[in-house]
Amino acid sequence: MEETQPPGRRGRSRLVVPSRSDMLLRNFTEVIGGPLGRRSDPGVISPGIFTAERVLILLTLAAALVGVLLKGYCRANGWESPTQFYATCYSDFPELFSHRGLAEGGFPVLTNQFEYPVLIGLIAGLTAWLVPGTGVTDGRVLAYFDINAALLAGAAMIAVLATARMSARRPWDAAMVALAPGIILAGTVNWDLWTVCLLAVAMYFFAQQRLVPAGILIGLATATNLYPLLLLAAILLLALRTGHLRALLVTGGAAAGSWIAVNLPFAATNFDGWAHYFRYTADRDAGYSSPWFAYNLVAGRLRWPELSPAAVDLLSPALLVVACAAIAVIVLSAPRRPRLAQVAFLLVGALILTNKAYSPQFVVWLIPLLALARPRWRDFLVWQGIEGLHWAAVWMYLGQVTSAGSSQHNLDMPYYVLAVAAHMFAVAYLMARVTWDIYDPNYDPIRRHHTDDPHGGPFAGAPDRIRLSLRRPADSLLPWKEPSNA
């Protein structure tokens, strides 16, 4: 295989070349002369100034600029409804700056209620202090948006570099993150890219077996959003399979410590303001683009019984628990230990499919995980195309229901529901493909190049302590069984 290390050069490893290993990219390169030649040695021959990481940074910067340009209508005309929906340039930044006291010098969580975790409140408050002037003016609102957009571009670059460095021989997989249409479209809707950045760096440290820094960053990421807890759930499942419980205890302990260190001062200063995010998350109704919201739309049109908020509050976590239990069975029963990124992708995907809400920016959660779990450009681009259609559909629908906008710009309910269904099907399809890769590693783009788990840290190359056999339970590998019976 051309990506393996050549004889006589054992000091350095060749890189996996996307134009050789990915059929879609190979076909695309035909217009510029075909894939990289066989006589080249990526990773061995110096590329000069244009190293993979520097090119990835330039690609991320270009994507960030495109993302800001797509917000050009609102930057020029202001964030007003319904035009901000029809121009698909909505962002939480102007809304929160204008209506949560940020423009008047108030600090989120400490002085007013804020529907985000404390670390996001800290970022929102500090960036508001950087805006010159006083009061709510068009210039100050624009400055607040631009400051946050610039900082998020930096966060995206860090996430891309961390993703590239996690797979030393496959740095170009990070181009999926650098150029992701989902990040271009949704990266400046709110602050979720900070969570993506912190989680990517945490996974990088974990891959380097630096468990305490990894745990600290997981805790900080959880202080910006709750979904990073699922990375700890993935570590738990792999710790059970391998018996390496220390990895879980050290990482989880460091995560708990950093989360408490960030949250405790806010909770002690203003407990009601600190608890508002948790109450808001628990009490909110089914949100736009969730399966529950889509079902109620269809039920209302067809006069079926609708799901009450209490029913959604019961069904959503119940289905998530069922999905996580099924993923646990996959992890413990696969013939070969799954990779950490695969397990994390499945868990976050399960959350997205069962959650009470699916905001358009949630797509950024899955992008780095997919680049690590299944770096296949065909599947990635098809999924991103479907998410792009959903992106347009949700804003046109919101323009109709929240602003009574002009009917020529609106999207009728059935088409919006179809866009939601397409997004859910695409995520479920990717989860199925990752599961297939787990059960048959020959389809895994990472393991087919004779590597185990470059992101697994202490789990990489570890033998099994628990492995379930669903077809023949007697053949299961269990800690209390003699090795000869395994």
N, C-alpha and C positions, 0 to 999 in steps of 0.2 A: 504494500500500500504506500502511495507516494508521500503520505504525511508522517510516516514513521521515521525515526532517527536514522540517518545514513551511517554506514560503517565508517569508522575512523574519526568520527566527530562526536564522541560520547560526552564531551564537556557541555554541549549546548543542545537544546531540543528544537527541532523544526516545528513550525507552526502549522496547524491545520488550515489549509487554504480554502476559503469558501467557494471560489470559482471551480475548484476541483471536486470538493466533497458534496456540494449542494447542487442538485440537478437544475433547479430553477435559476440560480445565479449563473451556472455554467451556460445555460441557454441565453441568458441576457448578455453575457460577455461576447457572444458571437458578433455583435455589431461593432465591437472595438477590437476584434482580432482573436477572440477566443480566450480560454482560461489561462492562468499563469503557467508559463512553460515548465516542463519537467526538470530542466537544468538549473532552475532557480532554487535557492535554499532559504525560504523565509525563516527567520529566527536564527540563522547562521550567518548569512551575508548581511552586512550592515545596511539598513535602508537610508542612511544619512539623516537629514533633519526630519524627514517625514516618517517617524516611527508610528506604530499602530496607535499608541495612546494619544499622540499629538493629532493625528488625523481624526480620531474619535472626538477629541475636544473640539476641533474645528467643525465637525459634523453636528455636534450638540449645539454649538453656538449658532450655526446656520439655522438649525431647527427652531431654536429659541427666537431668533429674529423673525422667522416665518410666523411663529405663533403670535408674536406681538403685532405683526402686520395684519394678521387676520382679525385682530381687535381694532383695526384702524378706524372703522366707522364710529365705534363708541369713544375711542380716544379723541376723535375730532368733534363729535356731536354730543357726547355725554351718554351716560348709562340711564336711559329712560325707557320705560315700558310703553308700548309693546315693541319698539324698534330694536331694543337690545336683544330680544328673543329672535326676531326675524333676521337680524344681522348676525346671529349666532356669536355674539361677543359678550354675553353675560359674564359677570365675575362677581364673586362675593366681596371683593376688596372695596369697591366703591359703595356698595350697599351697607356694609358693616362700618366703614369709616364715617358715613353720613348719619347712620341711625343707631349706633351703639355707643355714642359719646366719645369716640376716638378723636374726632375733629376738635372737640372741646378740651382735650387733654385727659379725659378719663382713661383709666387703665383696666383692661378686661380682667374679669374675675375678682380683682381687688376692689374696684369701685362700682362695677356694674355687671349684670349678668351677661354671659357669653356662652353660645352654644357649641363651643369647641373646648378640648382639653387644655390644661393649664399651660403647657409649653407652647401651643399655638397662640394662646392668649398673650403669652410673653412676647412672642415674635410680632403679633399684631400690634401690641402696645408700643414696643420699641421702634418699630418702623413708622408708627404714627408720629412719634417724637421727632423723627428725622425730617418730617415734612415742614418746610418753612411757612410762617404765617399763622393765622388763627381762623377758626370758623370753617363753615362748609362753603367752599367756593369751587368752581369748576377746575381751576388751576391746582388747588390742593388735592382734590379727588384724583386728578390725573397723575399728580406727583406720587400719591400713595400707591396707585396701581403700578406705576413704573418702577418704584423702589422695590416693591415686592416681586414684580416680574423679573427684575435683574437678579435679585437674591435667589429666586427659584431657578434661574438659569445656572447659577453657580452650584446649587444643590443638585441639579440634573447632571452637571459635569462630574461631580464627585460620585454620584450613583453610577454613571457610565464607567468611570475609571475603576471603581470597586468591582463592578461586574466583569470588566476585562481582566483584572488581575486575579479574580477567583479561578479563572480557567487559563492558566499560563500559556497553554498550547492553542487556545481558541479565543484570542482576544477579540477577533472580529465578530463574535457573537454579540458583543456589546453594541454593535452598530444597530441592532434591533431596538435597543433602548435609546440610542442617540437620535435615530431617525423616525421613531415611532409616531405614526399619525395621531394615535391616541394622546400622546404627550403634547404634540404640537397643538391639538385642538383643545385639550382639557387641562393642560399644565398650569394655566393661570386662572382657572375657575376658583380655586381656593388654595390652601397651603398643603395639600396632600403630598406634594413632591418632597417636602421636608421629611415626611414619614418614610417615603421610598428611599431617600438618601440615607437616613439613619439606619434603616433596616439593611440596605445593601452593604454599608460599611460594617455593620454587625456581622453579617454573613461572611464577609471577607476575613474579619478577625477570627471567626469560628473556624473557617477553612484553614487558617494558620495555626489553629489550636491555641489561640490566645483567648481563653474562655472568659476571663474577667472583663477585659475590654468589650468582648462581644456581648456579654450580659449587660454591662452598663449601657451600651448603645441600644440594646433591645428594650431596656427599661425607659430610656429617653424616647425611643420611637413610640412606645406604648403611651407615653405622656403627650403624644401628639395625635394618636388614634389608637383604637383598641385592637385592630386586626393583627398587629405584630405579635400578640399573644399566641397566635397560631403557629408562629415559628417555634416557640417553646413547646407547643403540642407536638410538632414534628420531631423535635429533639427528644421528647419523652418517648415517642413510639420507637425511634431508632435506638434509644438507650435500653428500652425493654428488649428489643430484638438482639442487641449485641451484648447486653449485660454491663455496658459502660455507664453506670448510673452517676458516676462522678461528673461526667460532662453535663448532665442535667442539673445536678445539685449546684455546681459552681456557677454555671451560666444563669440558672434560675435565681440563685441567691443574689448574684450581682445585679440582675435585672430588677428584682424586688427592691434592693437597696437604692438603686438610682431612681426608680419610680417614686419611692417614698420621699427621697431627698428633694425631688422637684415638687411634689404635690403637698408635702407637709406644711411649708410656709404659707401657701395659699389657703389651705384648709384651716390653719390656725388663725389666719388674719380675717378671712371672710368665708365661713363655712357654707353659707347659703349660696354665695357666688361660685364657690368651688363645686358644690354638689349640683348646680344647675345643669351642667352638661349631662350628668348621669340621669337626672330626672327627665331631661328633655329627650334623651335617647330611649329611655324606657317608656315614656308616655306618648311619644309621637305616633300618629296614625300611619297606615301603610303609605309609603312615599311613592312619588312618581317613578315609573319604570320597574317597580318591584313586581314579582308575579302576583302578589296579593292585590295591588292596585289595578293591574291589568285585568285580573279576574273580575273584580268588582265592576269595572267598566263594561265588560262583556255581559256580566250578569244583569246590570242595569238596563242594557239595551235589549236583552232577551227575556227580561222579567224573571230571572232566576233568583234564588235567595242569595243575598250578598253576605260577605264575611264581615262580622262585626269587629271592632277594634280588639275586643277581648279574645275573639277567635284567632285573629292574626297574632296577638301576643302569645297565644298558646302554640299555634301551628308553626310559627317561624322558628323558635328555638328548638321545638321538638324535632322538626325535620333536619335542623342543623346537627342535633345530637345523633340522629339516625345516620346522616351522611358521614359524620366523623367516625361513628362505630364501623361503618362499611370500609372507610379508609384504613382504620386500624386493622381490620381483617386483611386487607390487601397488603399492608406493610408486614404483618406477621406471617402471612401465608405465601408470599411470593417466593419462587425458588431461589432467587438471589436478593439480597438486601437492597431495597430501593435507595436511590440517592436522596440526599436531604432536600435538594431543590424540587424534586418530583413530589415528595410528600408535602412540602410547604405549598406548592402550586395547587395540589388537590384540596388541601384544607381551605385555602383562601378562595378557591373557586367554589367550594361548597358554601362558604359564607355568602358570597355574592349571589348565588342562586336561591338562597333561602332567606336572605335578610329582609327586614321590613322596608328597606329603601334601597334604591340603586341610583345614586346621583351620577351624572355623566362623567365626573372626574374619577369615579372608582376604577375606571379602566386602567389608570396608571398603576394600581396596586399589582396587577397581574403581569405587566409587561416585563420587568426585570426577572421575575420568577420564571416566565416562559422562556426567556433567553437562556436561562440556566437549565431548565427542566427539559425543553424540547426545542433546540435551536434549528428549526426547519422553516425556511423563509416562505415556502408556499402556504403552509398552515398559518403562519404569522400574518402574512399580507391579506389572506382571505378573511381572517378574524378581524383585523384592523379595518378592512373595508366595510364589514358588517357593522362594526362599532361606529364607523363614520356615518353610516346611514341612520343608525339609532341616534347619533348626536344631532343630526339635522331634524329628525322626526320629533324628538323631545322638545326642542326649542320652538318649532312651529306649533306643536300642540299646546305648549305653555303660553305662547302668544295668544292663542284662542281662549283658553280657559281662565287665564289670570288677567287679561287686559282687554278682552273683547275687541281684538284687532280686526283689521280688514279681512273679509272672508277669502279674498284672493290669495292671501299668504298663509291661510290656516291649513291644518292637516286634519282630516276627519278621523274620528276615533278608531275605526277598524284598521286603518293604515298604521296608526301609532302603535296599536296592540301588536300588529304583525312585526313592526320593528323591534318591539320588546321581545317578542317570541324568537325572532332571528338572533338577537343578541344572546338570549339564554341558550338557544340551541348551539351557537358557536362556542360558548364557554363549555357547555356540556360535551361537545365533540372533542375539544382540546383535552378535557379531563379524561375522556375515554382513550384518546391516543396516548396520553401519558401513562394510563393504567396498562395499556397494551405493551408499551415499552418496558414497564416494570416486570411484567410476566414473561416477556420475551426480549431480553437485552440486545438481541441481534438487531432490533429496530431502533434501539436507543442511539441517537447520534453521538453521544459522549462515549458510551461503553463499546461501541463498535470499533473505536480506535484504541482498544486495549488499555483503557484506563478504568479505574474503579469508580471513585467519587472524588473529583478534585475539590468539591465544596464541602465534603463531609467531615473534615477535621479529624477528631478522634475516632470517628466511625469508619473512615476510609480504610479498607482492607481488613476490617475487624471480623473475626469469625462469629457465627451465630451462636447465641445462647438459647433463643426461642425461635422455632420455625414450625408453624402449624401446617399440617397436611389435611386439606379439606376433603380430599377423596378417600384417604386412608388415615384416619386419626391415630391409629396405632403407630404410624411412621413419623409422627410429629417429634420434633426435637424439643425437649423440655429440660430445664436445669436439673431436675431430680432424677432424670433417666440416665442410665449408664451410657457412655459414648458408643459402646458397641451396639446398643439398641437404636441409635439415632438413625 
